[in-house]
Amino acid sequence: MSRSAPAAPRISLATRAIRLASGIARFWWDFIVGDDWRIAAGVLLVLCAGALLVSAADASAAVVTTVTAVGIMFVAIGSIVAAALRAGRR
């Protein structure tokens, strides 16, 4: 007589759904925020400013796109400079 391994406990559909949603949320948090939350916050602020510019002003799409792109570049450059300054103080 051969003994079979005990059956694995069944996981409910709700538990699987929660694990899936949790895994997706953790992935997107890590992907968006990553190593530096300051960059994500800066980009979010620039995108919100662009959205306000679109809703409040009668600006063309090219102007809004350019202003938003320049803002995101300033956030990236500022983050790099700030990180270099913080590293230089150590």
C-alpha positions as a Python dict, from the first residue, in 0.01 Angstrom:
ca = {
    (1, 'M'): (0, 0, 0),
    (2, 'S'): (132, 337, -96),
    (3, 'R'): (61, 638, 110),
    (4, 'S'): (-22, 955, -70),
    (5, 'A'): (72, 1296, 56),
    (6, 'P'): (-191, 1478, 254),
    (7, 'A'): (-407, 1705, 46),
    (8, 'A'): (-324, 2072, 56),
    (9, 'P'): (-586, 2283, 227),
    (10, 'R'): (-823, 2446, -17),
    (11, 'I'): (-803, 2822, -39),
    (12, 'S'): (-1132, 3002, -81),
    (13, 'L'): (-1203, 3218, -381),
    (14, 'A'): (-1225, 3528, -162),
    (15, 'T'): (-880, 3461, -14),
    (16, 'R'): (-733, 3415, -360),
    (17, 'A'): (-894, 3738, -479),
    (18, 'I'): (-756, 3930, -182),
    (19, 'R'): (-408, 3788, -237),
    (20, 'L'): (-426, 3879, -606),
    (21, 'A'): (-542, 4235, -534),
    (22, 'S'): (-275, 4274, -267),
    (23, 'G'): (-4, 4151, -502),
    (24, 'I'): (-114, 4386, -778),
    (25, 'A'): (-124, 4681, -538),
    (26, 'R'): (224, 4601, -405),
    (27, 'F'): (360, 4572, -759),
    (28, 'W'): (219, 4909, -868),
    (29, 'W'): (331, 5079, -545),
    (30, 'D'): (686, 4949, -595),
    (31, 'F'): (679, 5034, -966),
    (32, 'I'): (549, 5389, -922),
    (33, 'V'): (711, 5492, -596),
    (34, 'G'): (1017, 5272, -620),
    (35, 'D'): (1324, 5382, -428),
    (36, 'D'): (1238, 5751, -388),
    (37, 'W'): (890, 5869, -298),
    (38, 'R'): (995, 6229, -364),
    (39, 'I'): (1015, 6172, -738),
    (40, 'A'): (670, 6014, -746),
    (41, 'A'): (527, 6303, -540),
    (42, 'G'): (691, 6562, -766),
    (43, 'V'): (563, 6398, -1082),
    (44, 'L'): (215, 6375, -930),
    (45, 'L'): (225, 6746, -846),
    (46, 'V'): (335, 6835, -1199),
    (47, 'L'): (60, 6621, -1351),
    (48, 'C'): (-198, 6780, -1121),
    (49, 'A'): (-73, 7125, -1222),
    (50, 'G'): (-108, 7023, -1586),
    (51, 'A'): (-462, 6903, -1523),
    (52, 'L'): (-546, 7233, -1353),
    (53, 'L'): (-395, 7421, -1647),
    (54, 'V'): (-613, 7227, -1888),
    (55, 'S'): (-931, 7285, -1688),
    (56, 'A'): (-872, 7649, -1589),
    (57, 'A'): (-702, 7797, -1894),
    (58, 'D'): (-782, 7793, -2259),
    (59, 'A'): (-435, 7662, -2345),
    (60, 'S'): (-356, 7449, -2644),
    (61, 'A'): (-256, 7087, -2606),
    (62, 'A'): (97, 7166, -2722),
    (63, 'V'): (144, 7427, -2450),
    (64, 'V'): (11, 7200, -2175),
    (65, 'T'): (223, 6909, -2297),
    (66, 'T'): (536, 7123, -2310),
    (67, 'V'): (482, 7275, -1966),
    (68, 'T'): (413, 6935, -1813),
    (69, 'A'): (718, 6776, -1979),
    (70, 'V'): (945, 7059, -1864),
    (71, 'G'): (803, 7029, -1513),
    (72, 'I'): (873, 6655, -1502),
    (73, 'M'): (1229, 6719, -1627),
    (74, 'F'): (1280, 6975, -1350),
    (75, 'V'): (1155, 6723, -1093),
    (76, 'A'): (1395, 6458, -1225),
    (77, 'I'): (1692, 6696, -1236),
    (78, 'G'): (1609, 6834, -892),
    (79, 'S'): (1590, 6484, -750),
    (80, 'I'): (1928, 6390, -897),
    (81, 'V'): (2091, 6707, -764),
    (82, 'A'): (1934, 6662, -420),
    (83, 'A'): (2054, 6300, -404),
    (84, 'A'): (2406, 6407, -504),
    (85, 'L'): (2408, 6676, -236),
    (86, 'R'): (2282, 6432, 27),
    (87, 'A'): (2552, 6182, -74),
    (88, 'G'): (2819, 6452, -57),
    (89, 'R'): (2729, 6533, 305),
    (90, 'R'): (2794, 6176, 421),
}
